[in-house]
Amino acid sequence: MLFAAGFIFAEGLQNWIRGQIETHPEVVYLLLISYGLAFALFILATLDDRRILNVRDVAFFSLILTTAISWYVVTQIEHPASYQTDALAFVHYSAILLARGVNPYSQNLQSALTMFSVSPQFITLTPTGNLITTLDYPALQVIAFLPVVWIGLKDARIVIYLFELATVTVIYVWSPKELRPLALIPLFAGSDLAINFSAGSIADFIWLLPMVLMIVWMDFPLVAGAMFGLACAVKQTPWLLAPFLIVWFLRSTPQFGLRKRLARVALFAAASVAAFIIPNIWFMNMDFGSWYSGVYPGIW
């Protein structure tokens, strides 16, 4: 309760700075809500052990509401219609092209930088100083933003925020009931992970959700493999975990014979490969060279 109250007070101060209150008076009401939650949590923290256990989830819902308030202030007031990474601009633009039936891997995406008002400080350069203007992620990251295009929304950061909510909720619910409040501490240790990832146009929560679900279903190699494959179909970062996961499946069940452990590894690997290929197969079939040159350099 004390930790959540402190975090909410800190975010209230940040939103006061971000909120441009002279032109956005609604921020004042959002700040009153934030500070009201923080004071309520301070009061709840004085309850005895038995009573505080009955309201242990209040901290979770207060933190979730705070992330929503901060997300609104950052995306709609501090940086409206402007992405803080060129990666999200390219992915959103690729989703627009895909909705039109165009393969984004074979396109120059430089116009996305202007379309989404990406600041020069957030533009990625190659080692030779040239602009990166191609799609460098597997296809599922683009597909995840298709609903935004179909609905007609101009800001795709809402997708990242929804994945963040889902990820935090799964971690909280899956944790042992006695430890759930403690599970929130590393997630809300600072604004960068809790707020600035989703509001600041960093899309990593899209692959973090299937990775968390993989851990939840680790006893079921088929489902865990499918979740890992989906994570790999969003970004290359999870690829690095593959050898460690194979070792884990081989060594985590010593009660099984070698043949059964190898079968579990094979099931996990097959599900991972299938889940990776399915979202990418259309792009691979359309222009394998462009897809490969886009996805493979993204590792580096």
C-alpha positions as CSV (number, residue, x, y, z in Angstrom):
1,M,0.0,0.0,0.0
2,L,2.8,2.4,0.9
3,F,4.7,1.5,-2.3
4,A,1.7,2.1,-4.5
5,A,0.9,5.4,-2.8
6,G,4.4,6.6,-3.3
7,F,4.4,5.6,-7.0
8,I,1.0,7.4,-7.5
9,F,2.3,10.6,-5.8
10,A,5.4,10.5,-8.0
11,E,3.2,10.1,-11.2
12,G,1.0,12.9,-10.0
13,L,4.0,15.2,-9.9
14,Q,5.1,14.1,-13.4
15,N,1.6,14.6,-14.8
16,W,1.5,18.1,-13.3
17,I,4.7,18.8,-15.2
18,R,3.5,17.0,-18.4
19,G,-0.1,18.1,-18.3
20,Q,0.0,21.7,-19.6
21,I,-2.7,22.6,-17.1
22,E,-3.1,26.2,-18.5
23,T,-4.6,24.7,-21.7
24,H,-5.8,21.3,-20.4
25,P,-7.8,22.0,-17.2
26,E,-9.1,18.4,-17.1
27,V,-5.6,17.4,-15.9
28,V,-6.5,19.0,-12.6
29,Y,-9.3,16.6,-12.0
30,L,-7.0,13.7,-13.0
31,L,-4.5,14.9,-10.4
32,L,-7.2,15.1,-7.7
33,I,-8.1,11.5,-8.5
34,S,-4.4,10.4,-8.3
35,Y,-3.8,12.2,-5.0
36,G,-7.0,10.9,-3.6
37,L,-6.0,7.3,-4.4
38,A,-2.6,7.9,-2.8
39,F,-4.0,9.2,0.4
40,A,-6.5,6.4,0.6
41,L,-3.7,3.9,0.2
42,F,-1.8,5.6,3.0
43,I,-4.8,5.2,5.3
44,L,-5.3,1.5,4.2
45,A,-1.7,0.9,5.1
46,T,-2.6,1.5,8.8
47,L,-5.0,-1.4,8.9
48,D,-4.2,-4.5,10.9
49,D,-3.0,-7.7,9.1
50,R,-6.5,-9.3,8.9
51,R,-8.3,-6.3,7.5
52,I,-5.6,-5.3,5.0
53,L,-5.7,-8.8,3.4
54,N,-9.3,-8.2,2.6
55,V,-8.4,-5.1,0.5
56,R,-5.1,-6.2,-0.9
57,D,-6.3,-5.8,-4.5
58,V,-7.0,-2.1,-4.0
59,A,-3.3,-1.3,-4.6
60,F,-3.4,-3.2,-7.9
61,F,-6.5,-1.4,-9.2
62,S,-5.1,2.0,-8.1
63,L,-1.9,1.4,-10.0
64,I,-3.8,0.4,-13.1
65,L,-5.9,3.5,-12.9
66,T,-2.7,5.6,-12.5
67,T,-1.2,4.1,-15.6
68,A,-4.3,5.0,-17.5
69,I,-4.1,8.6,-16.3
70,S,-0.4,8.9,-17.1
71,W,-0.9,7.2,-20.5
72,Y,-3.6,9.8,-21.4
73,V,-1.4,12.7,-20.3
74,V,1.7,11.5,-22.2
75,T,0.0,10.5,-25.4
76,Q,-2.8,13.0,-25.7
77,I,-1.3,16.1,-24.1
78,E,2.5,15.9,-23.9
79,H,3.1,14.2,-27.2
80,P,-0.2,14.2,-29.2
81,A,0.0,12.6,-32.7
82,S,3.7,12.2,-32.3
83,Y,5.6,8.9,-31.8
84,Q,8.8,8.8,-29.8
85,T,10.3,5.9,-31.7
86,D,10.7,5.5,-35.5
87,A,10.0,1.8,-35.0
88,L,6.4,2.3,-34.0
89,A,6.0,4.8,-36.9
90,F,7.3,2.2,-39.4
91,V,5.1,-0.6,-37.9
92,H,2.0,1.5,-37.9
93,Y,2.6,2.6,-41.5
94,S,3.3,-1.0,-42.4
95,A,-0.1,-1.9,-40.9
96,I,-1.7,0.7,-43.1
97,L,0.0,-0.7,-46.2
98,L,-1.0,-4.2,-45.2
99,A,-4.6,-3.2,-44.9
100,R,-4.4,-2.1,-48.5
101,G,-2.9,-5.4,-49.5
102,V,0.6,-4.1,-50.0
103,N,3.6,-6.1,-48.6
104,P,5.4,-3.6,-46.3
105,Y,8.7,-5.5,-46.4
106,S,9.3,-4.4,-50.0
107,Q,8.5,-0.8,-49.4
108,N,10.5,2.3,-48.4
109,L,8.8,3.5,-45.1
110,Q,10.5,6.9,-44.8
111,S,7.3,8.8,-45.2
112,A,6.1,7.3,-41.9
113,L,8.6,9.6,-40.1
114,T,6.7,12.7,-41.3
115,M,3.2,11.1,-41.0
116,F,3.7,10.4,-37.3
117,S,5.9,13.5,-36.5
118,V,8.9,11.5,-35.3
119,S,11.5,13.8,-33.9
120,P,15.0,13.6,-35.4
121,Q,16.4,12.5,-32.0
122,F,14.3,9.4,-32.2
123,I,15.4,8.4,-35.7
124,T,17.7,5.3,-36.0
125,L,20.8,5.5,-38.2
126,T,22.9,2.7,-39.7
127,P,26.6,2.5,-38.8
128,T,27.3,4.4,-42.1
129,G,24.9,7.3,-41.1
130,N,22.0,6.4,-43.4
131,L,18.4,6.3,-42.3
132,I,16.7,3.0,-41.6
133,T,13.6,3.1,-43.7
134,T,12.6,-0.6,-43.8
135,L,10.5,-2.9,-41.7
136,D,12.9,-4.8,-39.4
137,Y,10.5,-6.9,-37.3
138,P,8.6,-10.2,-37.9
139,A,5.1,-9.8,-39.3
140,L,3.0,-10.4,-36.1
141,Q,4.0,-7.0,-34.8
142,V,2.5,-5.4,-37.8
143,I,-0.6,-7.7,-37.7
144,A,-1.2,-6.6,-34.0
145,F,-1.8,-3.0,-35.2
146,L,-4.2,-3.9,-38.0
147,P,-7.3,-3.4,-35.7
148,V,-6.2,0.2,-35.2
149,V,-6.1,0.7,-38.9
150,W,-9.5,-0.9,-39.5
151,I,-11.1,1.1,-36.7
152,G,-9.6,4.3,-38.1
153,L,-7.7,5.3,-35.0
154,K,-4.7,7.7,-35.6
155,D,-2.8,6.6,-32.5
156,A,-1.5,3.0,-32.2
157,R,-0.1,3.5,-28.7
158,I,-3.4,2.2,-27.3
159,V,-2.5,-1.3,-28.6
160,I,0.7,-1.3,-26.6
161,Y,-1.1,-0.1,-23.5
162,L,-3.7,-2.8,-23.8
163,F,-1.0,-5.4,-24.0
164,E,0.7,-3.9,-20.9
165,L,-2.6,-4.2,-19.0
166,A,-3.0,-7.8,-20.0
167,T,0.6,-8.6,-19.1
168,V,0.5,-7.0,-15.7
169,T,-2.9,-8.6,-15.0
170,V,-1.7,-12.1,-15.9
171,I,1.4,-11.7,-13.7
172,Y,-0.8,-10.5,-10.8
173,V,-3.5,-13.1,-11.1
174,W,-1.0,-16.0,-11.7
175,S,1.2,-15.1,-8.7
176,P,0.4,-16.9,-5.4
177,K,-2.4,-15.0,-3.6
178,E,-0.1,-14.2,-0.6
179,L,2.5,-12.7,-2.9
180,R,0.4,-10.8,-5.4
181,P,1.0,-7.4,-4.0
182,L,4.8,-8.0,-4.0
183,A,4.7,-9.0,-7.7
184,L,3.7,-5.4,-8.5
185,I,6.8,-3.9,-7.0
186,P,9.3,-4.7,-9.9
187,L,6.7,-3.8,-12.5
188,F,6.1,-0.4,-11.0
189,A,9.6,0.3,-9.7
190,G,9.8,3.4,-12.0
191,S,7.9,5.2,-14.7
192,D,10.0,3.9,-17.5
193,L,8.6,0.4,-17.5
194,A,5.2,1.2,-16.1
195,I,4.4,4.3,-18.2
196,N,7.0,5.3,-20.7
197,F,7.2,2.0,-22.5
198,S,3.6,2.0,-23.7
199,A,3.1,5.7,-23.8
200,G,6.5,6.3,-25.3
201,S,6.0,4.2,-28.4
202,I,8.1,1.1,-27.3
203,A,6.1,-1.9,-28.4
204,D,7.9,-4.6,-26.3
205,F,4.8,-5.5,-24.2
206,I,3.3,-7.1,-27.4
207,W,5.9,-9.9,-27.1
208,L,6.1,-9.8,-23.4
209,L,2.5,-11.0,-23.0
210,P,3.0,-14.3,-24.9
211,M,6.3,-14.8,-23.0
212,V,4.5,-14.5,-19.7
213,L,1.8,-16.9,-20.9
214,M,4.6,-19.3,-21.9
215,I,5.8,-19.3,-18.3
216,V,2.3,-19.8,-17.0
217,W,1.8,-22.9,-19.2
218,M,5.4,-24.2,-19.0
219,D,4.2,-27.7,-17.9
220,F,2.4,-28.0,-21.3
221,P,5.1,-28.0,-24.0
222,L,2.6,-27.6,-26.9
223,V,1.0,-24.5,-25.5
224,A,4.2,-23.1,-24.1
225,G,5.9,-23.6,-27.5
226,A,3.0,-21.9,-29.3
227,M,3.3,-18.9,-27.0
228,F,7.1,-18.7,-27.5
229,G,6.6,-18.9,-31.3
230,L,4.1,-16.0,-31.1
231,A,6.6,-13.9,-29.1
232,C,9.3,-14.7,-31.7
233,A,6.9,-13.7,-34.4
234,V,6.7,-10.2,-32.9
235,K,10.3,-9.4,-32.3
236,Q,13.7,-11.0,-32.5
237,T,14.7,-10.5,-28.8
238,P,13.0,-13.8,-27.6
239,W,14.9,-15.8,-30.2
240,L,18.0,-15.6,-27.9
241,L,16.1,-17.7,-25.2
242,A,15.6,-20.7,-27.5
243,P,18.7,-22.7,-26.4
244,F,18.1,-22.0,-22.7
245,L,14.5,-23.1,-23.0
246,I,15.6,-26.4,-24.7
247,V,18.0,-27.0,-21.8
248,W,15.3,-26.2,-19.3
249,F,12.9,-28.8,-20.9
250,L,15.7,-31.4,-20.9
251,R,16.6,-30.9,-17.3
252,S,13.5,-29.8,-15.5
253,T,11.8,-33.2,-15.4
254,P,14.5,-35.7,-14.2
255,Q,11.7,-38.1,-13.3
256,F,11.1,-38.7,-17.0
257,G,13.2,-40.9,-19.2
258,L,15.5,-39.3,-21.9
259,R,13.1,-40.3,-24.7
260,K,10.1,-38.5,-23.0
261,R,12.2,-35.5,-22.3
262,L,13.4,-35.3,-26.0
263,A,9.7,-35.7,-27.0
264,R,8.8,-32.7,-24.9
265,V,11.6,-30.7,-26.5
266,A,10.4,-31.7,-30.0
267,L,6.8,-30.8,-29.2
268,F,7.9,-27.4,-27.8
269,A,10.1,-26.7,-30.8
270,A,7.5,-27.8,-33.4
271,A,4.8,-25.7,-31.8
272,S,7.2,-22.7,-31.7
273,V,8.2,-23.0,-35.3
274,A,4.5,-23.4,-36.4
275,A,3.4,-20.4,-34.4
276,F,6.2,-18.3,-35.8
277,I,5.6,-19.3,-39.4
278,I,1.8,-18.9,-39.5
279,P,1.8,-15.1,-39.1
280,N,4.8,-14.7,-41.4
281,I,3.9,-17.2,-44.2
282,W,2.0,-14.7,-46.4
283,F,4.9,-12.3,-46.4
284,M,7.4,-15.1,-47.0
285,N,5.3,-16.3,-50.0
286,M,4.9,-12.8,-51.4
287,D,8.6,-11.9,-51.4
288,F,10.9,-14.1,-49.3
289,G,14.0,-12.1,-50.1
290,S,12.5,-8.8,-48.7
291,W,11.0,-10.6,-45.7
292,Y,14.3,-12.3,-44.9
293,S,16.4,-9.2,-45.4
294,G,14.0,-7.3,-43.1
295,V,13.7,-9.8,-40.3
296,Y,17.2,-11.2,-40.2
297,P,19.1,-7.9,-39.9
298,G,16.6,-6.9,-37.1
299,I,18.5,-9.4,-34.8
300,W,21.5,-7.0,-34.8
